[in-house]
Amino acid sequence: MTDDVIDYLRGVYEFLKSTCPNGFAEEAFPLPPSPTRAQELLLHAIESDAH
C-alpha cells in the first residue's frame, strides 16, 4: 500500500515537472516548517527517482 501511494505521488510529481514552469513541482510538495521524519522520508521517496 505504501509503495502504491509513493508511486502515485511520484507520478503526480513527474507530471507537474513535465507540464509546469520550473520549480512548480517543488512548490506543490512543500514541507511544513517543522516536518516530521515521516514527512521528510516521504518527500525524499517521491523526489528520489524523479531527478
CYANA upper distance limits for C-alpha pairs under 8 A (distance plus 0.5 A):
  1 MET  CA      5 VAL  CA      6.97
  2 THR  CA      6 ILE  CA      6.75
  3 ASP  CA      7 ASP  CA      6.45
  4 ASP  CA      8 TYR  CA      6.59
  5 VAL  CA      9 LEU  CA      6.65
  6 ILE  CA     10 ARG  CA      6.40
  6 ILE  CA     42 LEU  CA      7.94
  6 ILE  CA     45 ALA  CA      7.39
  6 ILE  CA     46 ILE  CA      6.56
  7 ASP  CA     11 GLY  CA      6.68
  7 ASP  CA     46 ILE  CA      8.10
  8 TYR  CA     12 VAL  CA      6.89
  9 LEU  CA     13 TYR  CA      6.57
  9 LEU  CA     46 ILE  CA      6.85
 10 ARG  CA     14 GLU  CA      6.59
 10 ARG  CA     46 ILE  CA      5.34
 10 ARG  CA     47 GLU  CA      7.47
 10 ARG  CA     50 ALA  CA      7.48
 11 GLY  CA     15 PHE  CA      6.57
 12 VAL  CA     16 LEU  CA      6.68
 13 TYR  CA     17 LYS  CA      6.69
 13 TYR  CA     25 ALA  CA      6.37
 13 TYR  CA     46 ILE  CA      7.87
 13 TYR  CA     47 GLU  CA      8.19
 13 TYR  CA     50 ALA  CA      8.12
 14 GLU  CA     18 SER  CA      6.67
 14 GLU  CA     25 ALA  CA      8.37
 14 GLU  CA     50 ALA  CA      6.86
 15 PHE  CA     19 THR  CA      6.61
 16 LEU  CA     20 CYS  CA      5.94
 16 LEU  CA     24 PHE  CA      7.54
 16 LEU  CA     25 ALA  CA      5.76
 17 LYS  CA     21 PRO  CA      8.00
 17 LYS  CA     22 ASN  CA      7.68
 17 LYS  CA     23 GLY  CA      8.27
 17 LYS  CA     24 PHE  CA      7.59
 17 LYS  CA     25 ALA  CA      5.90
 20 CYS  CA     24 PHE  CA      6.72
 20 CYS  CA     25 ALA  CA      7.99
 23 GLY  CA     27 GLU  CA      6.87
 24 PHE  CA     28 ALA  CA      6.64
 25 ALA  CA     29 PHE  CA      7.11
 26 GLU  CA     30 PRO  CA      7.08
 29 PHE  CA     43 LEU  CA      7.98
 31 LEU  CA     35 PRO  CA      6.51
 31 LEU  CA     39 GLN  CA      7.71
 31 LEU  CA     40 GLU  CA      7.94
 31 LEU  CA     43 LEU  CA      8.42
 35 PRO  CA     39 GLN  CA      6.39
 35 PRO  CA     40 GLU  CA      6.94
 36 THR  CA     40 GLU  CA      6.91
 37 ARG  CA     41 LEU  CA      6.64
 38 ALA  CA     42 LEU  CA      6.60
 39 GLN  CA     43 LEU  CA      6.71
 40 GLU  CA     44 HIS  CA      6.67
 41 LEU  CA     45 ALA  CA      6.58
 42 LEU  CA     46 ILE  CA      6.71
 43 LEU  CA     47 GLU  CA      6.66
 44 HIS  CA     48 SER  CA      6.11
 45 ALA  CA     49 ASP  CA      8.03
 46 ILE  CA     50 ALA  CA      7.57
 47 GLU  CA     51 HIS  CA      6.97
